[in-house]
Structure formats: C-alpha cells, structure tokens
C-alpha cells in the first residue's frame, strides 16, 4: 500500500456514502447502540437472553463498559499522514486487523447456520475465527466452509479425558492454528435472563454439534443407553414435546429414525453430565504440551499471578477475559485487569483481551493498554441476527474502519505506535 492509498476506514466510508446517493443504506447500523436495538427486535426472547444476558445483576457487563469509558484518547497532530498498517501476527497467525472473532456458543439460537455464517464471513474478510466448542455445526464442516482461511479452536475441558483428546485431535486435523482453553466456565454462572425463561439451549439439543459428531462422545452415549433402566416417564407437556422435537431435529441422522431412538435424549443427558470439568486445575493444564502440537492459549485470566503461572506452565498466550460478564457478577473489568496482567508478564508475552469490545475506538484503547489483539463477540452475533453472513461481514468492516480512522486521527501509522501515552484516565 502506498502512503497515499486510502485505508479501510476511508474505503468503508466512501462505499457507504456512495451507496447512499443511490438510496442504499448499510445492512446493519454502524453504531453499537443501533446494532443492539436492531438485534433485539430480530431475536427471540430465548436468543436475546442467552446472547445479550450476563451474570447476576449485570454489574460485570457494566464494569466492562465503564472501564473503557474511564480512558480518553489524546490525538497527536502533524505526525505524518498516509496509510496505516493494521496487520499483526499472533502465535504464527497473520491478522489483517488486530482482532479475531470470539467463540460464541449456541449460535443456533440466532440462526440455524450461525457457525457457517461466521466461518464464511471470517474467510471473506480474512479475520480468524475461534471455533466454539459449543457449536451446532461440527468443526470439520465449519473448517471446510473456510477453505484455507485461519481458524483457532476453543476447548471446554470435559470430565472425560478421552473426549478432551478427541476434540484436540480433531482441531489439529481441521487446521486450527491454536487451541484456546476456556478456564472460567467449569460451572455455569448465575444467569437470571436464562433462568427466568427456564431456557438452556443445550438441554434442547442446541450447541452440542461438536459432541454428537465426536466418536468418543458417541461411545459414551451408547454406554449410557446400554446401562439405562426403565424408569419414571417425564411429564408430558407441550413444552416437553417441543424440547423433544428440538433434540430430535438437531441430532445427526434422520428425524424419523431419531424419534424412535433413545440416543438423541441420551446425548443431551450425557453432554449435561460431562461437558465441563469443575475440578479443572493447573495439573490438567500441565498435560497439554504432551497432548497437542498446537500453540496453547488460556482464556479467562484476570489476576496477574494467574498470568505469570500460565506462562510458567509453558503456554503460548493468554486471553484476559471475564467471559463477557456472563460468569461472575461484580467481577473486575477485563480492561482493568489487562493493565495489571501486562505489567506482570512483560512486553514480550502474547496477551489478548475480550469482554466489552464494541467499536474500533475500543480496540485502539485495548491495544494501548497492552493487548496484542482482541476478540470480538456480541457485536458480530448482533450483526448476524440482523443480516446473516452479510451482517457479520459489515460489523467486521465497521470495526476495522473505525480503528483505521482512529489511528489516522490520533497520529499513528502502525499498531506498534498505539501506546499507553496516547491515553489519559478520565474522572469517574
């Protein structure tokens, strides 16, 4: 790119304004508040509760946003205009912009083909996608939809070690560039929005496609069916019938055959029993280096001591994250934690961050406070709710465009120039 070539910000702006002359508007709102309102209108009550909801009273979600509001960018003038370089390589994965698409489970609540929409949008834009462990579509199909585009794989550590090994092997075979182990969901947090609706998508067969497509999980389900004894039949209600139909429809195989088989219901029960290990410990993490050749990333780190210990265990990177405010109410904001973590591990350790990222200006702030890159979650899911794959692509383009323009107006030409001295704390 020459110094006079327009960056993604001007290109995106120009396209929107030129299309506007012809009476066309963006498929999704370009501001987050508008995007969120549009998504809420498009989603069911269950989908909105799951995607938008948080733990407890929502204080951690508010903390995440207040942390960003607590910093102000100080633009610098006359430092040379021209093209900006938004690229960065993280753990061997080239990034065209300094963010990846975060793993978001149970996307089928938003769209039946949510995982494929996300994968194709990621491939079209070049932004890596972290496959969710809680997908509705098996990772092999999702990888095939991406071609050679970059992807990582999330891992929830099951109580069955054979299943852990199977999922890791499948990630390697599918061309994952890193294994992202989520640490902060050994049990589900208290999520009133879902609880008030009695809605857990996995109990209806949604978001367990990585499991029902796995050979080790299939063995566990078959064992459960063989051990089953006739018992009290569940109460028959309209809701129970709907749940059964959902479980049956989302299980591999024909709908008619599944209706006659005990396996779909046994698969859901098996998943609920084993999907995450409440006894997950540093001893488990210590086994990973001998179980995979992939770079290992630990997601959910918030304390500087845990960050140091992670790297002492030989992991390759960490994600500073509070799970988007979905696990612990009144937890520290990820952005606030990032500052202490970066200071603790030094400048060379690979540190990513998520939770609360909404805009390109947010990405700028996170980079200035020490993140090598960030993970984008709710915004792209909202884009999908409004306009499917195109909505995801437009959210990516909008965040990249705003980051590029923020860099231009702040007087920086590369990500390396986004430093902490470009921020000042605001009065709270």
C-alpha positions in Angstrom: 0.0 0.0 0.0 1.4 3.4 -0.9 1.4 6.3 1.5 -1.4 7.9 -0.3 -3.6 4.8 -0.7 -6.8 5.0 1.3 -7.1 2.7 4.3 -10.1 0.5 5.2 -11.7 3.4 7.1 -11.9 5.8 4.1 -12.8 2.9 1.8 -15.7 1.8 4.0 -16.9 5.4 4.5 -16.8 6.1 0.8 -18.7 3.0 -0.1 -21.5 3.7 2.4 -21.8 7.4 1.2 -21.7 6.4 -2.5 -24.4 3.8 -1.9 -26.4 6.4 0.0 -26.6 8.5 -3.1 -28.3 5.6 -4.8 -30.7 5.2 -1.9 -29.0 2.2 -0.3 -28.1 2.0 3.4 -25.8 -0.4 5.4 -27.3 -3.8 6.2 -26.6 -3.2 9.9 -26.4 0.0 11.9 -22.9 1.4 12.1 -23.3 2.4 15.8 -23.3 -0.3 18.5 -26.5 1.0 20.2 -28.4 0.9 17.0 -27.0 -2.5 16.2 -28.1 -3.8 19.6 -31.6 -2.4 19.2 -31.9 -4.0 15.8 -30.7 -7.4 17.0 -33.1 -7.3 19.9 -36.0 -6.9 17.5 -34.8 -9.7 15.4 -34.2 -12.3 18.1 -36.5 -14.5 20.1 -36.7 -13.9 23.9 -34.6 -17.0 24.5 -31.9 -16.0 22.0 -31.7 -12.4 23.3 -31.4 -13.7 26.9 -28.6 -16.0 26.1 -26.5 -13.8 23.8 -27.1 -10.4 25.5 -27.5 -11.6 29.1 -24.9 -11.6 31.8 -24.4 -13.0 35.3 -26.4 -11.8 38.3 -27.4 -8.1 38.2 -25.2 -7.4 35.2 -22.6 -5.5 37.1 -19.6 -7.1 35.3 -21.1 -6.2 32.0 -21.4 -2.6 33.2 -17.9 -2.7 34.6 -16.5 -3.7 31.2 -18.1 -0.7 29.6 -17.2 1.7 32.4 -13.6 0.6 32.1 -13.5 1.8 28.5 -15.3 4.9 29.4 -12.6 5.6 32.0 -10.0 6.3 29.4 -9.7 9.1 26.8 -7.6 9.1 23.7 -5.3 12.0 23.2 -4.8 12.6 19.5 -1.5 13.9 18.3 -1.2 16.3 15.3 1.1 16.7 12.3 2.8 13.3 12.7 2.6 12.3 9.1 -0.5 11.0 7.4 -0.7 8.3 4.8 -1.6 4.7 5.0 -1.9 2.8 8.3 -0.6 -0.8 8.9 -3.3 -2.7 10.9 -1.6 -6.1 10.4 -0.1 -8.2 13.1 1.0 -11.8 13.6 -0.1 -13.6 16.7 1.2 -17.1 17.5 2.0 -17.6 13.9 -1.4 -16.5 12.6 -1.4 -13.4 10.4 -4.1 -10.9 11.2 -5.3 -8.3 8.7 -6.6 -6.3 11.7 -5.9 -6.8 15.4 -8.9 -8.8 16.3 -10.4 -12.3 15.9 -14.0 -13.5 16.1 -14.6 -14.9 19.6 -16.1 -18.3 20.2 -19.8 -17.8 21.0 -21.8 -20.9 21.9 -25.3 -21.9 21.0 -25.3 -19.7 17.9 -28.2 -21.8 16.6 -30.4 -19.6 18.8 -29.6 -16.8 16.5 -29.5 -18.7 13.2 -29.6 -22.4 12.4 -26.4 -22.0 10.4 -24.7 -19.5 12.7 -21.4 -21.3 12.8 -21.2 -21.5 9.0 -22.3 -17.8 8.6 -19.5 -16.8 10.9 -16.9 -19.0 9.2 -17.7 -17.7 5.8 -17.7 -14.1 6.9 -14.4 -14.7 8.6 -12.9 -16.2 5.4 -14.3 -13.4 3.3 -12.7 -10.7 5.4 -9.5 -12.6 6.4 -10.3 -12.3 10.1 -9.5 -15.5 12.0 -12.4 -17.3 13.7 -12.1 -19.1 17.0 -14.4 -22.1 16.6 -16.7 -22.5 19.6 -16.7 -25.8 21.4 -20.4 -25.3 21.8 -21.3 -25.1 18.1 -24.2 -26.6 16.4 -22.2 -27.5 13.3 -19.3 -29.9 13.6 -15.9 -28.2 13.3 -15.0 -30.2 10.2 -17.9 -28.7 8.3 -17.1 -25.3 9.6 -13.4 -25.6 8.6 -14.4 -26.8 5.1 -16.5 -23.7 4.7 -13.5 -21.5 5.4 -11.1 -23.1 2.9 -7.5 -22.1 3.8 -8.6 -19.2 6.0 -7.2 -19.0 9.5 -9.1 -20.6 12.4 -8.4 -21.4 16.1 -10.3 -23.8 18.2 -11.8 -23.3 21.7 -11.8 -26.2 24.2 -14.0 -26.7 27.2 -12.3 -29.3 29.3 -14.7 -32.3 29.7 -14.8 -34.7 32.7 -13.9 -37.4 30.2 -10.2 -37.2 29.3 -10.8 -39.3 26.2 -13.2 -36.7 24.8 -10.6 -34.0 25.6 -8.0 -35.8 23.5 -10.5 -36.5 20.7 -11.5 -32.8 20.4 -7.9 -31.7 20.4 -7.0 -34.2 17.7 -10.0 -33.0 15.6 -8.9 -29.4 16.0 -5.4 -30.3 14.7 -6.8 -32.3 11.8 -9.1 -29.3 10.9 -6.2 -27.0 10.6 -6.6 -25.0 13.8 -3.8 -22.5 14.4 -4.1 -22.6 18.2 -6.0 -24.3 21.0 -7.9 -21.8 23.2 -8.8 -23.4 26.6 -11.6 -21.6 28.4 -10.9 -21.7 32.1 -13.8 -19.7 33.6 -16.7 -22.0 32.8 -16.1 -25.0 35.0 -19.7 -24.4 36.1 -22.3 -22.1 34.6 -22.6 -18.7 36.2 -26.0 -17.5 37.6 -27.7 -16.0 34.6 -31.2 -14.7 35.5 -32.2 -13.9 32.0 -32.0 -17.6 31.0 -33.2 -18.8 34.4 -36.3 -16.7 34.3 -37.2 -18.3 31.0 -36.1 -21.8 32.1 -34.0 -21.8 28.9 -30.8 -23.7 28.5 -30.1 -24.3 24.8 -28.0 -27.4 25.3 -30.9 -29.1 27.0 -32.8 -28.8 23.8 -30.0 -30.2 21.7 -28.7 -26.8 20.5 -25.0 -26.1 20.6 -23.7 -29.6 21.1 -22.8 -30.4 17.5 -19.1 -30.8 18.3 -20.1 -33.6 20.7 -22.7 -35.5 18.7 -20.2 -35.7 15.8 -17.4 -37.0 18.1 -16.5 -40.7 18.1 -15.6 -40.7 21.8 -18.8 -38.9 22.8 -20.8 -41.4 20.7 -19.2 -44.2 22.7 -20.2 -42.5 25.9 -23.8 -42.1 24.7 -24.0 -45.8 23.6 -22.7 -46.9 27.0 -25.4 -44.8 28.7 -28.2 -46.3 26.6 -26.9 -49.8 27.4 -26.9 -49.1 31.1 -30.3 -47.4 31.1 -33.1 -49.0 33.1 -36.8 -48.3 32.6 -37.8 -45.5 34.9 -40.5 -43.0 35.6 -41.5 -41.3 32.4 -41.2 -37.5 32.2 -44.4 -35.5 32.5 -45.8 -34.9 29.0 -46.4 -31.2 28.4 -46.5 -29.1 25.2 -43.1 -27.6 26.2 -41.7 -31.1 26.7 -42.9 -32.2 23.3 -41.3 -29.1 21.7 -38.0 -29.8 23.5 -38.1 -33.4 22.3 -38.7 -32.3 18.8 -35.8 -29.9 19.0 -33.4 -32.5 20.4 -34.5 -35.0 17.7 -34.2 -32.4 14.9 -30.6 -31.4 15.9 -29.2 -34.9 16.4 -27.3 -36.5 13.5 -29.4 -38.8 11.3 -32.9 -38.7 10.0 -35.6 -37.1 12.0 -37.9 -40.2 11.8 -35.1 -42.6 12.9 -34.2 -40.3 15.8 -37.8 -40.2 17.0 -37.6 -43.9 17.6 -34.2 -43.9 19.1 -33.1 -43.2 22.7 -29.8 -41.8 21.6 -30.8 -38.2 21.0 -32.1 -37.8 24.5 -29.2 -39.8 25.9 -26.8 -37.5 24.0 -28.2 -34.4 25.7 -28.1 -36.1 29.1 -24.5 -37.2 28.6 -23.5 -33.7 27.5 -25.0 -32.1 30.6 -23.1 -34.6 32.7 -19.7 -34.2 31.3 -19.3 -31.1 29.2 -17.1 -29.1 31.7 -14.9 -30.3 34.5 -15.4 -28.4 37.8 -12.1 -29.9 39.1 -10.0 -28.3 36.3 -6.6 -27.4 37.8 -3.1 -26.4 36.8 -2.2 -30.1 36.9 -4.6 -30.6 33.9 -3.0 -27.7 32.1 0.4 -29.2 32.6 -0.6 -32.2 30.5 -1.4 -30.1 27.4 2.1 -29.8 26.0 2.2 -33.6 25.6 -1.2 -33.8 24.1 -1.0 -31.3 21.2 1.4 -29.6 18.8 -0.8 -26.5 18.6 0.0 -23.2 20.4 -1.8 -23.2 23.7 -3.8 -20.2 24.8 -5.6 -19.9 28.2 -8.8 -17.8 28.1 -10.3 -16.3 31.3 -7.2 -15.0 33.1 -7.8 -11.9 35.2 -5.2 -12.0 38.0 -1.5 -11.1 37.4 -0.4 -14.1 39.4 -2.5 -16.5 37.2 -1.0 -14.9 34.2 2.5 -15.5 35.4 1.7 -19.0 36.4 0.2 -19.7 32.9 3.4 -18.8 31.2 5.4 -20.7 33.8 3.4 -23.7 32.7 4.6 -23.2 29.1 1.5 -21.9 27.5 2.0 -19.7 24.4 -0.6 -17.0 25.2 -3.5 -15.9 27.4 -6.8 -14.1 26.9 -7.7 -11.6 29.6 -11.4 -12.2 29.8 -14.4 -12.3 32.2 -16.5 -14.1 29.7 -18.3 -11.0 28.6 -19.7 -10.6 32.1 -21.5 -13.9 31.9 -19.9 -15.9 34.7 -19.2 -13.8 37.9 -21.4 -10.8 38.8 -19.4 -7.8 40.0 -16.1 -9.2 38.6 -13.2 -6.9 37.6 -13.5 -5.5 34.1 -11.3 -7.2 31.6 -9.8 -3.9 30.5 -8.8 -3.0 34.1 -7.3 -6.5 34.6 -5.4 -6.1 31.3 -3.2 -3.3 32.7 -2.0 -5.4 35.7 -1.6 -8.5 33.6 0.6 -6.8 31.0 2.7 -5.2 33.7 3.2 -8.6 35.3 4.2 -10.7 32.3 6.2 -8.0 30.5 6.1 -6.7 26.9 7.0 -9.9 25.0 4.3 -12.3 26.3 1.3 -12.8 24.0 -1.7 -11.3 25.7 -5.1 -11.0 24.1 -8.2 -9.5 25.6 -12.0 -9.7 25.3 -15.2 -8.6 27.1 -16.7 -5.1 26.4 -15.2 -4.6 23.0 -17.8 -2.8 20.9 -16.0 -0.4 18.5 -12.8 0.4 16.7 -12.0 3.0 19.3 -12.4 0.3 21.9 -9.8 -1.8 20.0 -7.5 1.1 20.0 -7.8 1.6 23.8 -7.2 -2.1 24.5 -4.1 -2.1 22.3 -2.8 1.0 24.0 -3.2 -0.7 27.4 -1.3 -3.8 26.4 -3.3 -6.2 24.3 -1.6 -7.7 21.2 -5.1 -8.3 19.7 -8.7 -8.6 20.9 -11.6 -10.9 20.4 -14.9 -9.6 19.2 -18.1 -11.3 20.4 -21.5 -9.9 20.8 -21.2 -7.3 18.0 -20.8 -9.8 15.3 -23.6 -12.0 16.7 -25.9 -9.0 16.6 -24.8 -8.4 13.0 -25.8 -12.0 12.2 -29.2 -11.6 13.9 -29.9 -8.6 11.6 -28.4 -9.7 8.3 -26.9 -13.1 8.5 -23.4 -13.6 7.0 -23.5 -10.1 5.4 -24.3 -8.7 8.8 -21.2 -10.3 10.3 -19.0 -9.0 7.4 -20.3 -5.5 7.8 -19.7 -5.5 11.6 -16.1 -6.6 10.9 -15.7 -3.9 8.2 -17.2 -1.2 10.5 -14.9 -2.0 13.5 -11.8 -2.2 11.2 -12.8 1.1 9.6 -13.2 2.9 12.8 -9.9 1.6 14.2 -8.2 2.8 11.0 -9.7 6.2 11.2 -9.0 6.5 14.9 -5.4 5.7 14.2 -5.2 8.3 11.4 -6.7 11.0 13.6 -4.6 10.1 16.6 -1.4 10.4 14.5 -0.3 6.8 14.5 0.6 4.7 11.4 1.1 1.2 12.8 -0.2 -0.9 15.7 3.2 -0.7 17.4 2.7 3.1 17.7 -0.5 2.6 19.7 1.0 3.1 23.2 -0.3 3.9 26.7 0.9 7.5 26.4 -1.9 8.2 23.9 -4.5 7.7 26.7 -5.3 9.6 29.8 -7.7 8.5 32.6 -11.0 10.3 32.8 -12.5 11.4 36.0 -15.1 8.8 37.2 
